Structure formats: structure tokens, C-alpha cells
Amino acid sequence: MKRFSLVAILMISLFACGPDQKKTKNDPTQAEYDYQAALQNYRIGINHLNRKEVTQGIEKLGAAVKMDPNNYRYHQGLGIGYAMNGQLEEAEKELLAAIAINPKDSESMNWLGSIYTDLGRFQEAHEALKKVITDSGYPTPHFAFFNLGRCMQAQDRMEEAVAAYSRSVSLNPDFYRAYISLARIYKERNDYRKALYFFRKAETGFQNEVEILFEIGHALFKLNEFEAAKTYLAQVSILFPPPPIDNPTQDMLRIIEQKQRNMLR
């Protein structure tokens, strides 16, 4: 099953665990044990997700949900784990469970919006993300605008996608994945000047990332800035890129060298 792709995997809080578990009159010791065991499983599960150990994370978070099914944080964490593992229907179920317990859970709503986009349920995605964007207390609105950009782009509503991605980076100028999305839109339009601008903005967050170096070199090549293009493409060449990147890199380098030889004649 394919992995769920998102711009960024959110670092999920290890300490906010939702409502306290009340002890029962019959067996307060068991109730306290269940509460502590569920919390421990939640914390371990979130640590696994943050290390991209998704299968282990799902196992621990599933245990937390079984021990304390009324804690929205546990359903939220399990839903995110399923989403990261490409199990989108299971993710939707858990995130909806979290929202049923806590209707103000904008984090789960944001993930739902992204999942609905991947499932092609664009109206539901748009409605979910609108709720997140209008939540003034949501601490990371740039993620919601990024997901809105993905939703618009998937529907070929490119002007709205550009507006959403632009809003995302205006809220968080260090959110480099949004720059990549903007750059790719402009590349598809053959607007290599703007594509170059945004790929260069993304480069700060993706040092020595071969795909970004290639895209910068390619944009410079298209703009006839051959000496600068050669610098980037040479970096790509020495990083042992896969054939879909290496082959056009070598082609461009050969063309640049031929042009430079012709100029010396």
C-alpha cells in the first residue's frame, strides 16, 4: 500500500493527551493503571511516527485507543499513523472519531482535508480545510493553506492553488515545501524565471537535495544562463542521481560544453 505523501510530517505533541481518565469506585487501581498504560503507548507511538517508524507507531497508538477510546488525542495519533501508511480509509475513520469527541480538533480536520484531496473528494476536502483556516487558534495555519493549495491544484484550479501556496509561505517563510509547489506550477507554465525564483527559495531548506539542484540547473539552462547552469548540473552529476535525472543532466552539460567550445572558435 502506498505511503501517504504530505509536504511535511507534523511533529505531534507528546504531552497533550486529552481529558483525564477518572478512577472507578470499584477498582481505582486498575483505572489508574489503564490511564498510565494508554498514555505510555501514546507517547511511544508518537515517537515512532516522528522517526517515521510507522508500523510500530500504529501498533502502539492502536493499543492506546483500545485502553482509552474516549481520548481524542489517541484517535488523532492513530489516524495520522494510518494516513502516513497510506491506509486512508482507516485514517478517515480514526480522525472522524477524534472530531466526534472534540469538535474543535482542527489538527484532525486538517489531516482529513489532505486525505480527502488524495481520495479525490475535493468538496469535502475544501469544507474541512475552510474550517481549519477560519480557526484563529490553530497554531500552524500554513499547513492548512498548503493542503488547500494541493486541493486546488488537484482540480486544475491553478490560480487558487498559487494563492493558497503563497499564503502558506507568507505565514511561514521557512515552509520550503510550498516553494517547491509554486516552482513546479510555474515550470509547467514554462515561466522559468519564476520557477527559478521559487526553486532557489526552496534550496535553503533542501541543502544538497539532488532534485532541487537539478531543477535550478534546468531552469538556468532554459534561461540561457549556461555558466550558472553548469555549476548546478555539475553538482547534480557528482551526487549519483537516478537515470531520470542523470540522463537530462548529462545532455544539458554536453550542450553547454559544445556552446562554450563554439564561442572559443
N, C-alpha and C positions, 0 to 999 in steps of 0.2 A: 504494500500500500504506500502511495507516495507521501512524502513528508509535506507538512503544511508550510508554505513559504510566506514569511512576513518580513518587512523591512528590518524589524528589529525584534528580538525576543526580549520581552519586558522582564526586568529584574523584579520578582514578586516579593512583597514584604514577608518576612519570616515571623513577624511579631503580632500583626493584626490578625486575630483568629476568630473574630466574631463574638457572639453572645456567650456568656459563661454557662457552663453546664451546671444545673442545680443538683445537689445531692438529694437522693431519695430518702424518705423516712425509714424505709425497710433496710436499705443497705448503703449507707453513705460511703463506706469504704470502697465498695465496688464502683459507685458512681464517680468518685474521685479518681480511681484507677483508670476508668474508661476515658474520662476527660483528659488526663495526662497522657495516656497512650495515644489517643487520637491526635492531640496537639503535637506529640513527638513524631508521629507518622507524617503529619502535615509538614512540619519543618524539614524532615529528611526528604520528603517528596519534592518540596520546592527547591531544595539544594540540588537534587538530581536534575530537575528541569533547567536550572540555571547553568549547570555543567553540560547540558544537552544529553544527559543520560535519561532519555525519555521513557523507555520501558520501565526502568526502576522507579522513576518518578510516578508513573501511572499506578504501579503496584502499591506504593506507599500511600498515595493520595486516595486510592480506592479503599484502602483499609481505614483511613481517617473518616471517609464518608460513611462507611458501614458502622463505625463506632459512634459517630455523631452526625446523623443525617439532617439535623436541623441547623447546621452551621453553614452559612452561605459561602464562607471562605473556602471550605473544603470542596464544595461542589465547583466553585470557580477554579480552584487549582487543578482539579481533575479534568474539567472542561478544557483548560488551556493545555494540559498534557495531551489529551486526545487530539486537540487541534494541531499541536506540534507534530503528532504522529500521523497526521493525515486522516484520522478517524473522525470525519466532520459530522456525521450524524450523531455519534456518541458525544462529541463535543457540544453540539447544539443542545442535546438533552440535559447535560450537566449545567451548562450556562443558564438555560431557562429555569432549572431548579434553583440555582443561586438567586436569580432575579425574583422568582416567586417568594423566596424567603426574605429578600431585601430588594424591593423595587427600586431603590436608589443606587444599585450596584452598577455604576457606569463602566467599570472595568470589564465586567462580563458583557455588557451591551456593546462595547467597542469590539471585543473579540467576535461577538455574534455578527456584527456588521461585516467584518472581514470574512468570516466563514460564509455568510450569505452571498457575498461577492464571488467567492470561489465556486459556490454551488450554482451561480447564475440566477440567484433570486434577488435581483437588483432592487426592486421596490422595497422589499423587506430590509435589505442592507441599508438603503438610503434612510428609511424611517428609523432604524436603530441608531445610525450614526448621527442623525439630526438630534436625537435625544442626548447623545453624549456631548455634542458640540454646544448645546444650549445649557449644559450643566456647568455653571460658573465655578463649582467646587472641584471639578475634575482636574487632577494635578498635571496631566500630560495631554493637553488638547492637541498638540502637534501630531500625536499618533492617530487621533480621530480624523483630523484633516487629511493625513496621509492615506488612511483607509478610504476616506471619501474620494480622494483622487483616484485610487485603484478602482473604485466602483464606477466612477465616471469614465475612466479610460477603458474599462472592460465593455462599456456600452458605446465606445467610439464618440463620446461627448468630450472632445479633446480640450475645448476652451474651458469647460468647467473643471476638467482634470488639472489643467495648468493652474487655474485659480486656486484649487484646493491644495496642490503641492506647494504653491507659492506661499499660501497662508501657513502651511506647516513649517516652512523654513523661516518665515518671519517670526513665528512663535518660538522656534528653537533653531538658531542659525547653525548649530552643531549637529543637526539631524541630517547626516550626509546621504542617507539612502534616498531622501526626497530629491536631492540634487541629481542623483542618477536618473530618477524617473523623469525629471524635467529634461535632462540632457537627451534621453532616448526619444522623447516626443519630438524635440527639435531636430534630432538626427533623422527621424522618419520623414520630416518635412524638408530635408536637405538644407536646413538652416544650420550650417556647420559652425558659423560664428557663435551663435547662442549655445549650440551643443557643446562646443569647446569651453565656453564660459562655465557651464554647469558641471561638466566633467572635471574641470580644474578645481571647482569648489569641492567636489566630492573627493578629490585626490587627498586632501588633508586628512580625511577620516579613513582612507584605504591606502595607506602607505605600502608601496611595492606590490599592490594588487595588480596582477598581470592584465586583467580585463580592462581596468581603468586606464592603465598606461597605454594599452593598445588603442582604446577609444580616443585618447588625447592625440596619440600619434596619427591615427587615421583622420581625425578632424583637421589637424595641421596639414596633413598631406592634401586633403581636399581643398584647403585654402591656399595651396601652393607655397606654404611656409616650410620648404623642404629641409632646411638645415635643422630647424627646431623639431620637425617630424622625425628626422633621422635619430636625434638624441633619444627620443622616447621609444622609437621602434627598436633601437639597439638594446635598450634596457629590457624590452619585451623578449627579444631574441635570446638573451642570456639566462632568462628565467625558465627555460624549457617549457614553453606553453604547449597546450594540446594542438593538434593539427588544424582545427578550425580557426585558431588564432595565429599559429605559426606560419601557415601557408600564405595568407594575405600579407603578413608582416614581411616575409622574405620577398614577396612580389613587390611590395612598395619600396623596400630597401634597394632592390635591383633597379627599379625605375629611377630612384633618386640618384643612385651612383651613375647611371647612364646619363642623366641630365647634367650632373656635375662634370663628367668627362667631356660631354659635348661643349660645355661652356669653356673648357680649357683649350679647346682646339682653335 
